[in-house]
Amino acid sequence: MKKFKILICLTVFILFGCTTFKVNLAFKLLGLYDDNIKLSKVTNDEKEVIFFPMHHLGTKLFYDDVKGKIDSLKNIGYFFYTEEVKGNKKDSITVRKSIKLTGIPYAKNNAGYKHFFDSIYNGKVKFKKEIFDQPTPAKFGLDESNSMNVDVTLKEMIDYYESKYGEIKLEPCDFEKSFYEKPNCKSKPVEKKVKDDVYLNFRNKNIINTLLNDNHKKVAIIYGADHFKGIREELLKRGFK
């Protein structure tokens, strides 16, 4: 989520004259052009935990490398944790509160980040490498027998925010458009530390609690790269090395 917000800022910058060179440099610095994933590992006396720091946009070679490493770990008995914040379109209030909090419209037909950027760039920027949306767990060969989604729901995130920071009050402008479009409201942006608490720390706590109460001895966590610093720090506090 943090990197996605950075990319949105870059998009705004592009619309006001950023060159193809600057875009490609930014994508490179964010790791979107990496062709390999670098795994890391922590252990204690009971568990081995491997981190897959993912990009939600990346090259085909990057995702091929991810798939190969997943296959190898599957063969030696690893269980996989996957990431997906699920929302319910019928709960339009929660969806609109999320949009107000993040500034990001709801994804139509599960469209990924690539569709969002393609719609904005509209052929105006020539990317150094072709980029793709992160494949689904099924395309990585994962199913209920060897993996589970350990993420929170959209409703749980919004409830957490409101319990800690107060109610997200919707305005008439929040209802003027479909929730697949960004509203025209001129709301004050939510502080970065608050967003990080909700979209990183809160979700990380759920991952860690699941891990500590899980009977699997070998676990691989396939999550956005921004999550791993917090997860690793917390596990090191709990005796992992």
Short mmCIF file of the C-alpha atoms (twelve columns), coordinates in Angstrom:
data_MODEL
# 
_entry.id   MODEL 
# 
loop_
_atom_site.group_PDB 
_atom_site.id 
_atom_site.type_symbol 
_atom_site.label_atom_id 
_atom_site.label_alt_id 
_atom_site.label_comp_id 
_atom_site.label_asym_id 
_atom_site.label_seq_id 
_atom_site.Cartn_x 
_atom_site.Cartn_y 
_atom_site.Cartn_z 
_atom_site.pdbx_PDB_model_num 
ATOM 1   C CA . MET A 1   0.000   0.000   0.000   1 
ATOM 2   C CA . LYS A 2   2.806   2.448   0.882   1 
ATOM 3   C CA . LYS A 3   4.544   1.881   -2.439  1 
ATOM 4   C CA . PHE A 4   1.254   2.176   -4.284  1 
ATOM 5   C CA . LYS A 5   0.725   5.607   -2.712  1 
ATOM 6   C CA . ILE A 6   4.221   6.609   -3.851  1 
ATOM 7   C CA . LEU A 7   3.309   5.511   -7.363  1 
ATOM 8   C CA . ILE A 8   0.140   7.612   -7.275  1 
ATOM 9   C CA . CYS A 9   2.219   10.653  -6.326  1 
ATOM 10  C CA . LEU A 10  4.549   9.876   -9.211  1 
ATOM 11  C CA . THR A 11  1.569   9.681   -11.528 1 
ATOM 12  C CA . VAL A 12  0.453   13.165  -10.541 1 
ATOM 13  C CA . PHE A 13  3.997   14.376  -11.141 1 
ATOM 14  C CA . ILE A 14  3.991   12.741  -14.570 1 
ATOM 15  C CA . LEU A 15  0.835   14.534  -15.582 1 
ATOM 16  C CA . PHE A 16  2.640   17.808  -15.016 1 
ATOM 17  C CA . GLY A 17  5.607   17.109  -17.275 1 
ATOM 18  C CA . CYS A 18  7.661   14.249  -15.820 1 
ATOM 19  C CA . THR A 19  9.715   12.562  -18.524 1 
ATOM 20  C CA . THR A 20  9.790   8.899   -19.462 1 
ATOM 21  C CA . PHE A 21  13.323  8.822   -18.066 1 
ATOM 22  C CA . LYS A 22  12.169  9.971   -14.642 1 
ATOM 23  C CA . VAL A 23  9.311   7.491   -14.600 1 
ATOM 24  C CA . ASN A 24  11.583  4.581   -15.436 1 
ATOM 25  C CA . LEU A 25  14.106  5.706   -12.840 1 
ATOM 26  C CA . ALA A 26  11.382  5.841   -10.194 1 
ATOM 27  C CA . PHE A 27  10.062  2.403   -11.136 1 
ATOM 28  C CA . LYS A 28  13.584  1.015   -10.972 1 
ATOM 29  C CA . LEU A 29  14.169  2.493   -7.514  1 
ATOM 30  C CA . LEU A 30  10.881  1.007   -6.313  1 
ATOM 31  C CA . GLY A 31  11.974  -2.434  -7.565  1 
ATOM 32  C CA . LEU A 32  9.289   -2.802  -10.224 1 
ATOM 33  C CA . TYR A 33  11.892  -3.768  -12.819 1 
ATOM 34  C CA . ASP A 34  13.608  -6.408  -10.670 1 
ATOM 35  C CA . ASP A 35  13.746  -9.826  -12.339 1 
ATOM 36  C CA . ASN A 36  14.469  -11.772 -9.139  1 
ATOM 37  C CA . ILE A 37  13.050  -11.795 -5.645  1 
ATOM 38  C CA . LYS A 38  15.372  -11.821 -2.626  1 
ATOM 39  C CA . LEU A 39  14.051  -13.983 0.186   1 
ATOM 40  C CA . SER A 40  14.928  -13.653 3.859   1 
ATOM 41  C CA . LYS A 41  14.479  -16.044 6.750   1 
ATOM 42  C CA . VAL A 42  14.071  -16.034 10.522  1 
ATOM 43  C CA . THR A 43  13.860  -19.042 12.821  1 
ATOM 44  C CA . ASN A 44  13.322  -20.068 16.415  1 
ATOM 45  C CA . ASP A 45  13.366  -23.495 18.074  1 
ATOM 46  C CA . GLU A 46  9.940   -24.328 16.635  1 
ATOM 47  C CA . LYS A 47  9.467   -22.492 13.329  1 
ATOM 48  C CA . GLU A 48  11.158  -21.457 10.124  1 
ATOM 49  C CA . VAL A 49  9.698   -18.348 8.502   1 
ATOM 50  C CA . ILE A 50  10.625  -17.167 5.007   1 
ATOM 51  C CA . PHE A 51  9.639   -13.759 3.650   1 
ATOM 52  C CA . PHE A 52  8.642   -13.106 0.036   1 
ATOM 53  C CA . PRO A 53  8.792   -9.269  -0.268  1 
ATOM 54  C CA . MET A 54  6.400   -8.783  -3.168  1 
ATOM 55  C CA . HIS A 55  5.785   -6.006  -5.681  1 
ATOM 56  C CA . HIS A 56  2.150   -5.695  -6.760  1 
ATOM 57  C CA . LEU A 57  3.431   -4.683  -10.180 1 
ATOM 58  C CA . GLY A 58  6.449   -6.409  -11.678 1 
ATOM 59  C CA . THR A 59  8.125   -8.096  -14.609 1 
ATOM 60  C CA . LYS A 60  7.240   -11.531 -15.928 1 
ATOM 61  C CA . LEU A 61  10.713  -12.763 -14.951 1 
ATOM 62  C CA . PHE A 62  10.175  -11.527 -11.404 1 
ATOM 63  C CA . TYR A 63  6.935   -13.461 -11.042 1 
ATOM 64  C CA . ASP A 64  8.456   -16.497 -12.749 1 
ATOM 65  C CA . ASP A 65  11.206  -16.407 -10.128 1 
ATOM 66  C CA . VAL A 66  8.611   -16.142 -7.353  1 
ATOM 67  C CA . LYS A 67  6.765   -19.158 -8.776  1 
ATOM 68  C CA . GLY A 68  9.979   -21.198 -8.968  1 
ATOM 69  C CA . LYS A 69  10.882  -20.437 -5.358  1 
ATOM 70  C CA . ILE A 70  7.345   -21.261 -4.207  1 
ATOM 71  C CA . ASP A 71  7.520   -24.620 -6.007  1 
ATOM 72  C CA . SER A 72  10.837  -25.410 -4.319  1 
ATOM 73  C CA . LEU A 73  9.500   -24.587 -0.866  1 
ATOM 74  C CA . LYS A 74  6.299   -26.540 -1.469  1 
ATOM 75  C CA . ASN A 75  8.441   -29.596 -2.118  1 
ATOM 76  C CA . ILE A 76  10.019  -29.368 1.336   1 
ATOM 77  C CA . GLY A 77  6.779   -28.850 3.241   1 
ATOM 78  C CA . TYR A 78  6.310   -25.106 3.536   1 
ATOM 79  C CA . PHE A 79  2.882   -23.598 4.148   1 
ATOM 80  C CA . PHE A 80  2.148   -20.184 2.626   1 
ATOM 81  C CA . TYR A 81  0.467   -17.050 3.953   1 
ATOM 82  C CA . THR A 82  -1.063  -14.818 1.279   1 
ATOM 83  C CA . GLU A 83  -2.328  -11.246 1.201   1 
ATOM 84  C CA . GLU A 84  -5.738  -9.943  0.171   1 
ATOM 85  C CA . VAL A 85  -7.874  -7.346  1.881   1 
ATOM 86  C CA . LYS A 86  -11.386 -8.449  0.953   1 
ATOM 87  C CA . GLY A 87  -14.265 -6.028  0.815   1 
ATOM 88  C CA . ASN A 88  -17.957 -6.431  0.239   1 
ATOM 89  C CA . LYS A 89  -19.375 -4.218  -2.520  1 
ATOM 90  C CA . LYS A 90  -22.818 -4.492  -0.897  1 
ATOM 91  C CA . ASP A 91  -21.409 -2.671  2.121   1 
ATOM 92  C CA . SER A 92  -21.063 0.572   0.196   1 
ATOM 93  C CA . ILE A 93  -20.553 2.683   3.332   1 
ATOM 94  C CA . THR A 94  -17.417 0.779   4.303   1 
ATOM 95  C CA . VAL A 95  -16.148 0.931   0.715   1 
ATOM 96  C CA . ARG A 96  -16.680 4.700   0.519   1 
ATOM 97  C CA . LYS A 97  -15.032 5.229   3.899   1 
ATOM 98  C CA . SER A 98  -12.011 3.317   2.629   1 
ATOM 99  C CA . ILE A 99  -11.858 5.525   -0.463  1 
ATOM 100 C CA . LYS A 100 -12.044 8.627   1.719   1 
ATOM 101 C CA . LEU A 101 -9.233  7.304   3.886   1 
ATOM 102 C CA . THR A 102 -6.885  6.272   1.080   1 
ATOM 103 C CA . GLY A 103 -7.935  8.259   -1.956  1 
ATOM 104 C CA . ILE A 104 -7.924  5.029   -3.975  1 
ATOM 105 C CA . PRO A 105 -11.130 3.933   -5.773  1 
ATOM 106 C CA . TYR A 106 -12.489 0.405   -5.398  1 
ATOM 107 C CA . ALA A 107 -11.090 -2.010  -7.993  1 
ATOM 108 C CA . LYS A 108 -13.638 -2.903  -10.685 1 
ATOM 109 C CA . ASN A 109 -13.827 -6.614  -11.604 1 
ATOM 110 C CA . ASN A 110 -10.743 -7.226  -9.442  1 
ATOM 111 C CA . ALA A 111 -8.650  -5.119  -11.840 1 
ATOM 112 C CA . GLY A 112 -5.091  -4.762  -10.589 1 
ATOM 113 C CA . TYR A 113 -2.767  -1.816  -10.268 1 
ATOM 114 C CA . LYS A 114 -1.656  -2.086  -13.906 1 
ATOM 115 C CA . HIS A 115 -5.111  -1.150  -15.152 1 
ATOM 116 C CA . PHE A 116 -5.024  1.942   -12.941 1 
ATOM 117 C CA . PHE A 117 -1.685  3.132   -14.308 1 
ATOM 118 C CA . ASP A 118 -2.474  2.204   -17.904 1 
ATOM 119 C CA . SER A 119 -5.603  4.328   -17.705 1 
ATOM 120 C CA . ILE A 120 -3.599  7.325   -16.499 1 
ATOM 121 C CA . TYR A 121 -0.488  7.018   -18.660 1 
ATOM 122 C CA . ASN A 122 -2.576  6.160   -21.730 1 
ATOM 123 C CA . GLY A 123 0.488   5.386   -23.834 1 
ATOM 124 C CA . LYS A 124 2.225   8.651   -22.936 1 
ATOM 125 C CA . VAL A 125 5.110   6.923   -21.164 1 
ATOM 126 C CA . LYS A 126 7.309   4.206   -22.619 1 
ATOM 127 C CA . PHE A 127 8.258   1.804   -19.893 1 
ATOM 128 C CA . LYS A 128 11.730  0.295   -19.871 1 
ATOM 129 C CA . LYS A 129 10.264  -3.167  -19.275 1 
ATOM 130 C CA . GLU A 130 6.784   -4.592  -19.622 1 
ATOM 131 C CA . ILE A 131 5.112   -4.817  -16.244 1 
ATOM 132 C CA . PHE A 132 2.275   -7.039  -15.059 1 
ATOM 133 C CA . ASP A 133 -0.075  -7.297  -12.098 1 
ATOM 134 C CA . GLN A 134 0.962   -9.687  -9.364  1 
ATOM 135 C CA . PRO A 135 -0.534  -13.111 -10.211 1 
ATOM 136 C CA . THR A 136 -3.180  -14.626 -7.966  1 
ATOM 137 C CA . PRO A 137 -2.163  -17.312 -5.449  1 
ATOM 138 C CA . ALA A 138 -3.780  -19.926 -7.726  1 
ATOM 139 C CA . LYS A 139 -1.432  -18.965 -10.554 1 
ATOM 140 C CA . PHE A 140 1.459   -19.504 -8.178  1 
ATOM 141 C CA . GLY A 141 0.177   -23.041 -7.586  1 
ATOM 142 C CA . LEU A 142 -1.323  -22.294 -4.169  1 
ATOM 143 C CA . ASP A 143 -4.662  -23.515 -2.859  1 
ATOM 144 C CA . GLU A 144 -6.400  -24.302 0.434   1 
ATOM 145 C CA . SER A 145 -4.202  -27.353 0.975   1 
ATOM 146 C CA . ASN A 146 -0.950  -25.399 1.111   1 
ATOM 147 C CA . SER A 147 -1.882  -21.786 1.833   1 
ATOM 148 C CA . MET A 148 -4.343  -19.388 3.410   1 
ATOM 149 C CA . ASN A 149 -5.179  -15.714 3.233   1 
ATOM 150 C CA . VAL A 150 -4.186  -14.273 6.616   1 
ATOM 151 C CA . ASP A 151 -5.178  -10.687 5.872   1 
ATOM 152 C CA . VAL A 152 -7.851  -8.630  7.606   1 
ATOM 153 C CA . THR A 153 -11.035 -7.549  5.849   1 
ATOM 154 C CA . LEU A 154 -11.779 -4.041  4.650   1 
ATOM 155 C CA . LYS A 155 -14.482 -3.779  7.328   1 
ATOM 156 C CA . GLU A 156 -11.998 -4.756  10.054  1 
ATOM 157 C CA . MET A 157 -9.563  -2.069  8.897   1 
ATOM 158 C CA . ILE A 158 -12.191 0.652   8.869   1 
ATOM 159 C CA . ASP A 159 -13.509 -0.469  12.282  1 
ATOM 160 C CA . TYR A 160 -9.947  -0.367  13.648  1 
ATOM 161 C CA . TYR A 161 -9.404  3.145   12.294  1 
ATOM 162 C CA . GLU A 162 -12.667 4.449   13.731  1 
ATOM 163 C CA . SER A 163 -12.104 2.837   17.129  1 
ATOM 164 C CA . LYS A 164 -8.712  4.553   17.410  1 
ATOM 165 C CA . TYR A 165 -8.984  7.782   15.421  1 
ATOM 166 C CA . GLY A 166 -12.670 8.552   15.241  1 
ATOM 167 C CA . GLU A 167 -15.519 8.135   12.793  1 
ATOM 168 C CA . ILE A 168 -14.888 8.651   9.084   1 
ATOM 169 C CA . LYS A 169 -17.660 11.090  8.225   1 
ATOM 170 C CA . LEU A 170 -18.930 10.835  4.665   1 
ATOM 171 C CA . GLU A 171 -20.098 13.945  2.828   1 
ATOM 172 C CA . PRO A 172 -22.537 14.342  -0.076  1 
ATOM 173 C CA . CYS A 173 -19.551 14.570  -2.462  1 
ATOM 174 C CA . ASP A 174 -18.529 11.042  -1.427  1 
ATOM 175 C CA . PHE A 175 -21.702 9.717   -3.060  1 
ATOM 176 C CA . GLU A 176 -21.641 11.720  -6.292  1 
ATOM 177 C CA . LYS A 177 -19.693 9.096   -8.224  1 
ATOM 178 C CA . SER A 178 -19.474 5.331   -8.422  1 
ATOM 179 C CA . PHE A 179 -17.032 3.924   -5.893  1 
ATOM 180 C CA . TYR A 180 -14.957 2.804   -8.885  1 
ATOM 181 C CA . GLU A 181 -14.055 6.483   -9.326  1 
ATOM 182 C CA . LYS A 182 -12.252 8.903   -7.055  1 
ATOM 183 C CA . PRO A 183 -14.697 11.442  -5.572  1 
ATOM 184 C CA . ASN A 184 -14.242 15.202  -5.960  1 
ATOM 185 C CA . CYS A 185 -14.201 15.839  -2.218  1 
ATOM 186 C CA . LYS A 186 -11.550 18.220  -0.934  1 
ATOM 187 C CA . SER A 187 -10.937 16.443  2.342   1 
ATOM 188 C CA . LYS A 188 -7.820  16.957  4.415   1 
ATOM 189 C CA . PRO A 189 -5.373  14.090  3.710   1 
ATOM 190 C CA . VAL A 190 -4.943  11.530  6.475   1 
ATOM 191 C CA . GLU A 191 -1.505  11.673  8.088   1 
ATOM 192 C CA . LYS A 192 1.003   9.144   6.815   1 
ATOM 193 C CA . LYS A 193 1.666   7.732   10.295  1 
ATOM 194 C CA . VAL A 194 -2.053  7.034   10.690  1 
ATOM 195 C CA . LYS A 195 -2.282  5.274   7.323   1 
ATOM 196 C CA . ASP A 196 0.806   3.229   8.175   1 
ATOM 197 C CA . ASP A 197 -0.770  2.218   11.469  1 
ATOM 198 C CA . VAL A 198 -3.958  1.023   9.744   1 
ATOM 199 C CA . TYR A 199 -2.613  -0.408  6.494   1 
ATOM 200 C CA . LEU A 200 0.686   -1.818  7.765   1 
ATOM 201 C CA . ASN A 201 0.846   -2.203  11.550  1 
ATOM 202 C CA . PHE A 202 -2.718  -3.426  12.099  1 
ATOM 203 C CA . ARG A 203 -2.415  -5.998  9.329   1 
ATOM 204 C CA . ASN A 204 1.057   -7.049  10.484  1 
ATOM 205 C CA . LYS A 205 -0.305  -7.809  13.954  1 
ATOM 206 C CA . ASN A 206 -2.849  -10.147 12.387  1 
ATOM 207 C CA . ILE A 207 -0.098  -11.970 10.484  1 
ATOM 208 C CA . ILE A 208 2.042   -12.350 13.595  1 
ATOM 209 C CA . ASN A 209 -0.840  -13.566 15.775  1 
ATOM 210 C CA . THR A 210 -1.770  -16.127 13.128  1 
ATOM 211 C CA . LEU A 211 1.832   -17.301 12.857  1 
ATOM 212 C CA . LEU A 212 2.341   -17.692 16.603  1 
ATOM 213 C CA . ASN A 213 -0.833  -19.774 16.920  1 
ATOM 214 C CA . ASP A 214 -0.237  -21.862 13.798  1 
ATOM 215 C CA . ASN A 215 0.871   -25.494 14.019  1 
ATOM 216 C CA . HIS A 216 2.833   -25.341 10.755  1 
ATOM 217 C CA . LYS A 217 6.576   -25.492 11.405  1 
ATOM 218 C CA . LYS A 218 7.628   -24.051 8.037   1 
ATOM 219 C CA . VAL A 219 5.832   -20.920 6.884   1 
ATOM 220 C CA . ALA A 220 6.451   -18.618 3.915   1 
ATOM 221 C CA . ILE A 221 4.813   -15.180 3.971   1 
ATOM 222 C CA . ILE A 222 3.983   -13.734 0.535   1 
ATOM 223 C CA . TYR A 223 3.209   -10.088 1.227   1 
ATOM 224 C CA . GLY A 224 3.941   -6.584  -0.042  1 
ATOM 225 C CA . ALA A 225 7.530   -5.592  0.663   1 
ATOM 226 C CA . ASP A 226 6.538   -2.715  2.971   1 
ATOM 227 C CA . HIS A 227 5.196   -5.174  5.548   1 
ATOM 228 C CA . PHE A 228 8.414   -7.031  6.244   1 
ATOM 229 C CA . LYS A 229 10.358  -4.548  8.335   1 
ATOM 230 C CA . GLY A 230 7.595   -4.451  10.950  1 
ATOM 231 C CA . ILE A 231 6.968   -8.198  10.879  1 
ATOM 232 C CA . ARG A 232 10.656  -9.010  11.172  1 
ATOM 233 C CA . GLU A 233 11.214  -6.568  14.040  1 
ATOM 234 C CA . GLU A 234 8.310   -8.025  16.002  1 
ATOM 235 C CA . LEU A 235 9.456   -11.613 15.463  1 
ATOM 236 C CA . LEU A 236 12.998  -10.738 16.556  1 
ATOM 237 C CA . LYS A 237 11.529  -9.296  19.766  1 
ATOM 238 C CA . ARG A 238 9.835   -12.657 20.286  1 
ATOM 239 C CA . GLY A 239 13.047  -14.675 20.080  1 
ATOM 240 C CA . PHE A 240 13.376  -15.381 16.359  1 
ATOM 241 C CA . LYS A 241 16.848  -15.031 14.857  1 
# 
